[in-house]
Amino acid sequence: MSSANWPQRKPTALLVLADGTVIEGDGIGAEGEALGEVCFNTSLTGYQEILTDPSYAKQIVTFTFPHIGNVGANDEDVEDLVPDNAIGAVGAIFRAEVSAPSNYRSAGGLDAWLKKRGVVALSGVDTRALTALIREKGMPNAVIAHRADGVFDVEALKRKAAEWTGLVGLDLAKDAATPAEEVWTEGPWVWNAGYGSHSEPNYTIVAIDYGAKRNILRLMSGHGARVVIVPATTSADDILKHQPDGIFLSNGPGDPAATGEYAVPVIRELAKSGIPMFGICLGHQLLALALGGRTEKMHQGHHGANHPVKDFTTGKVEIVSMNHGFAVDPASLPESVEQTHISLFDGTNCGLRVKGAPVFSVQHHPEASPGPQDSHYLFQRFFQMIHDHRGAKAA
Ligand SMILES: NC(=O)CC[C@H](N)C(=O)O
């Protein structure tokens, strides 16, 4: 495949796909090699949040929007919990050369930030052609390599890409999660003021961390919760010891069905406790598994901040932020579970709830819900359930 590079110069970075396709570009970010699955993201911006979303572990993101990097990078727009671990996308691919940053929140350029974070990237790639290829053939395994001297052992890179077994069957959640319990009180970002903090929380939420995003935790804090983050492998007993008003199942990387014994049995037990429970993304998939459903690998996945999803419970279509390469098979859900959301692109399942119980989950990140009255309405739904549950307990 030809690169969109002009004028032609010696490539300093390569994307080598498992089928032997070699795509050339200009290296930026970290030098070195990274192995991962290539997916395309259709967001127009939010590139820093995307690249630091732990759910992108072992993935290389190609951005369909041509001009990425123009608002630079800062320390506030990072989504992974432990920045030093840098769990998130391992590689990035851009159409245009990254230009000098121009934004009042910028603390530096994207190139330097990628370098510091260890993300290998290349620009000058025909990302339309790459996206068309992914749509046609599915998300390929690949190696992304960057060397300033432009000297590559292409055959070795091809072998590496071909030999990697990929994301199916790969458990990444427990390693993406925080190793120790921690209490979260930071609230949502306020323009000109930064992140607030919640001083007098009304509720305790235990968030099971499978690779959570900071902003989801902030939104729950903004709704009046003291959020206790617990590692992915925490037992149901240790979770219930916190006497939570609600339990949150986070997003996270890897194959949900590969999490084995630490997630699904615990969620199954917690779902019987009667405590309101809400899952997002990997949390949605794990809840589906705990309820007796099945998950499957998608062909091209959903990755972007502009995806239409229909909520059957309100009849509304919302434009949401999504990042998933696995999906719940709705036909696998038992009678006691109902499908609440679908993607309007392809009809994929995007939400479920347990009939008659305060347990529900979605495949998308609701922080992108439109309109002030609608924004975060899924969190409002969760907190309403918590409020009602408390009322019922007190009565
Ligand atoms: N955003 C997520 O939590 C992703 C879930 C899962 N790893 C997937 O790719 O489908």
The ligand as an SDF file (V2000), in Angstrom:
LIG
                    3D

 10  9  0  0  0  0  0  0  0  0999 V2000
  -13.9990   -0.1050   26.2850 N   0  0  0  0  0  0  0  0  0  0  0  0
  -13.9580   -1.3390   26.7730 C   0  0  0  0  0  0  0  0  0  0  0  0
  -14.1450   -1.5620   27.9620 O   0  0  0  0  0  0  0  0  0  0  0  0
  -13.5980   -2.4290   25.8240 C   0  0  0  0  0  0  0  0  0  0  0  0
  -14.0490   -3.7940   26.2280 C   0  0  0  0  0  0  0  0  0  0  0  0
  -13.3810   -4.9420   25.4870 C   0  0  0  0  0  0  0  0  0  0  0  0
  -11.9770   -4.9860   25.7930 N   0  0  0  0  0  0  0  0  0  0  0  0
  -13.6260   -4.7940   23.9920 C   0  0  0  0  0  0  0  0  0  0  0  0
  -12.7270   -4.4940   23.2500 O   0  0  0  0  0  0  0  0  0  0  0  0
  -14.7240   -4.9760   23.5340 O   0  0  0  0  0  0  0  0  0  0  0  0
  1  2  1  0
  2  3  2  0
  2  4  1  0
  4  5  1  0
  5  6  1  0
  6  7  1  0
  6  8  1  0
  8  9  2  0
  8 10  1  0
M  END
$$$$
